């Protein structure tokens, strides 16, 4: 059936504007059911429903605003009606004319109308050149956002200049729209990233970008600079999984910042060993000539020519890049120099044992596992009921580069030995043998077994990296049982305010020898408080992916996991001495650490400590549902919530009382320690607001302060329906037309009433707190509050409008 035969079957065509008036009346009455029925009947009577919809939209403007509108309702109903009447869609010249009309409206459309209109008028089938010309016209008019959105909806991006379209959006801080613009087009993603990287060149003048867009609205220069662009580039690289080599400028700048940070850690803080530092320098600089040049300059700033030559040799800097003085020293270097440095380092390593936590188990009880056969022996010991396991993970620091860190080492500490699992090697081996799920299966068994106590510190961050390493472990955190996150415990421990500034240096080691010593923090600080000495964190930023691991790395990794066992044991033996309750279980339940919005996530799972047996693991519920909170904590939450509700209701003239509890007799909820509210009519409030405005003008002309001119208004008891304050026209208002005042020199805060509120006909009264002078009125927020708490709000039967909290 074609359109002509469909139209001939219709009764006499109805005027769409007559239909619109009928629909507007139903919309005003909010009779949505009748409205939708009338829309469907109306479309059936229209000779051309598609042209009729445009006529109605062109004659109305309600659809141009945000949110639900009559125009949106009519459009979506037509979309549904067309599905039931497939003969309606048009084609040919008639459709082209309708498409031209609707295109002119799209730039004014809210987001929720775009897709329905594009679908109804089949804009995807329109002439592409015509669509591009229309978008170009929007762009030239300065409607950059609208041009981009329409391009996305009509999929016009491949035929557009990505730099031209995205530049004004970035200047207006619309990076999310830029991401959406290139989201489905890898080639455009690469072009955009290359453009942004070009802007980050040190020789590029960013003002050259801004100049063609002078006078651009919503442009914020503070949000358009190299630092912001660099962050955007890294975010896009990660989101679209694009090779970072496409953006050499930002990558080099990020590596340079890493280089500067490493020099600070080694030569200022002096908290990195020589081997650790050299590993990172080599992996950061590599064969990049630009970075090698910066390396040499940094060496000369922190070392003499001989020291710079030695490090240049260690980092394999080409001799032709070295200054003459450094190149000459490089030729003079002898093996004995390096032997002396190693000896000096060994002496220092031996002496620092007095300052830091030391493993209490022999070195032969630390096992580095790289084969599946070795790992099976580990699991046989670990996966035993009643076992307590210290768990930690290490990965190569990213120094802000793209991508999530991948776990390079998994540490499992038992009472008498520590297992260090070479995770990349084991996963590679399992995949080669066609059993890639084997290792994840055992890890899941460990975390989900409630009979095994797992100890960690900030475990959520570890598990996030574990999931990035092996996708089969992405749900491990949801399945955890028997887990104690000592980060959550650490937050409850009652340390003194100054105790977190402990230096930890022995008299033998001065600041000059060690550099700028940073205060202990995190797990190291917890170890210091509980066990007496901090952890030695000099290997924390090691390259954990490099094999073989150095001896210092092995000892550090083992210590990080084993110290958790000793901390847990000490806390369980004497919790009260650390400010925890005598029942450690009660102290821990419900006080989980929270995940912040930042990328660094803290563990939200926490378990109670043993009851009945020393150093015996707890059984906990899965971590995915929120853990229950203690009765005391729940009571505090309820108090805060109910008193907040009580304050709001009392200000509206509603008497709110909290029923007494057997354990805690509470007083009735009060507002600002006051239980008297003044009820003021809307007309009277208008007079007060106008008076306040006049006072402001007279004060500017030299009137004395309002405190001396305030009008004292008699106050009735707690506001009641029908309670009207006496002496509405108080005497003394002519004296300087002072601001409205209450008893006790309390000034009524009428200037805080937003414009337009006094014009709302449904508002008959306002309620004023006689203590603080704040003004309240009943609105939609009050209705939502009452509806949400209707289960605990019971209306009393007397004439006074008040509730009792049950």
Secondary structure, 3 states (H helix, E strand, C coil): CCHHHHHHCCCCCCCHHHHHHHHHHHHHCCCHHHHHHHHHHHHHHCCCHHHHHHHHHHCCCHHHCCCCCHHHHHHHHHHHHHHHCCCCCCCHHHHHHHHHHHHHHHCCCCHHHHHHHHHHCCHHHCCHHHHHHHHHHHHHCCCHHHHHHHHHHHCCHHHCCHHHHHHHHHHCCCHHHHHHHHCCCHHHHHHHHHHHHHHCCCCCCCHHHHHHHCCCCCCCHHHCCHHHHHHHHHHHHHHHCCCHHHCHHHHHHHHHHHHHHHHHHHHHHCCCCHHHHHHHHHHHHCCCHHHHHHHHHHHHHHCCHHHHHHHHHHCCCCHHHCCHHHHHHHHHCCHHHHHHHHHHHHHHHHHHHHCECCCCCCHHHEEEECCHHHHHHHHHHHCCCCCEEEEEEEECCCCCCCCCCCEEEEEEECCCCEEEECHHHHHHHHHHCCCCHHHHHHHHHHHHCCCCEEEECCHHHHHHHHHHHCHHHCCCHHHCCCEEEHHHHHHHCCCCCCHHHCCCCCCCCCHHHHCCCCCCCHHHHHHHHHHCCECCCCCCCCCCCCCCCCHHHHHHHHHHHHHHHHHHHHHHHCHHHHCCCCCHHHHHCCCCCCCCCCCCCCCCCCCCCCCCCCCCCCCCCCCCCCCCCCHHHHHHHHHHHHHHHHHHHHHCCCEEEECCCCCCCCCCCCECCECCEEEEEHHHHHHHHHHHHHHHHHHHCCCCCHHHHCECCCCCCCCCCCCCCCCCCCCCCCCCCCCEEEHHHEECCHHHCCCCHHHCCCCCEEEEECCCCCEECCCHHHHHHHHHCCCCEEECCCCCCEEEEC
